[in-house]
């Protein structure tokens, strides 16, 4: 997957107080993603955009669109990525 395709899958990070707690407690970052994106596509898009390995992806459909909760190997990796994309 190239960067242009990945940018169509990952719309934007989703930032709330609860998602800040998820970074520290569960090593997860929440993103708003394309409604038709699958879990493997989301993991591949994260790898293409941010060069980070994904441990697990959970999705949920909400009134804001489709959310993807992406879990990383460690809290440090999640914290570093959140800082890099401007969440922290």
N, C-alpha and C positions, 0 to 999 in steps of 0.2 A: 504494500500500500504506500502510495506517495503522499506527500504533505498536503496537496490540494484535496485529495480524497479524504484524508484524515480530518481536515478542517470542516468538511461537510458532515462528518459523523459527529464530531465533538463540537457542539454549538458554543458553550461557555461554561465556566465553573459556576457552581451554585453555592452562594455564601450566606450562611446564617449562623447564629450562635450554636445551634445544634451541630452543624457541619464542622465548626471549629473544634468542638469537643470530640468529634469523630476522628479528627486528625491525630490528636494526642492519645485517645483511649483505644482506638481500634485500627489505626494506621490506614484510614480510609479518606478519600477525597470524593466529593460529590460533583458530578457534571450534568448539565442539561445536554441531551444527545438527540440526534435525529430520531424521529418516532419509529422509523423502520429499521433502525440499527440493531443488529444482534449482539450478543455478549462477545463472541469471538471477534467481530468487527470492532467493537469498542476497545477491546484489549489491544488489537493490532494498531488502532488509531493512536492510542496512548503511547505505544512503543514508537510509532513513527514520529509523533509530534514532540515527545518529551524524553525519549531515549531511556525509559524506565521499564523494568519488567513488572508485569501485573500478576499478582497472586490469585485474585478472585474478582469477579464482577457480578454484582446484583443489580437488577433494574426494577423500576417502579413507574407506573404511569400516573401522573398527577395533573392537576389543573394547569401547572406551569409547563407541562410537556413531559417527556420521558426523562427520568433521572437515572443516572448510572452511579452506583456506589462502588468505587474502584479501590480494592484493598492492595496494599503494597507489602513487601517482605518485612519492612521494619518501620517503626515510627519515625526514625531519622530520614528515611527516604521519602516518606509522605510529607514530613515537615519541610524538607529541602525543596520538593516539587511545589508545595503550596507557596513557599517564599518566591520561587522562580516565576510562578505565574501570577503573583501579586495578591494572593489571598491573605497573607500574613504581613 
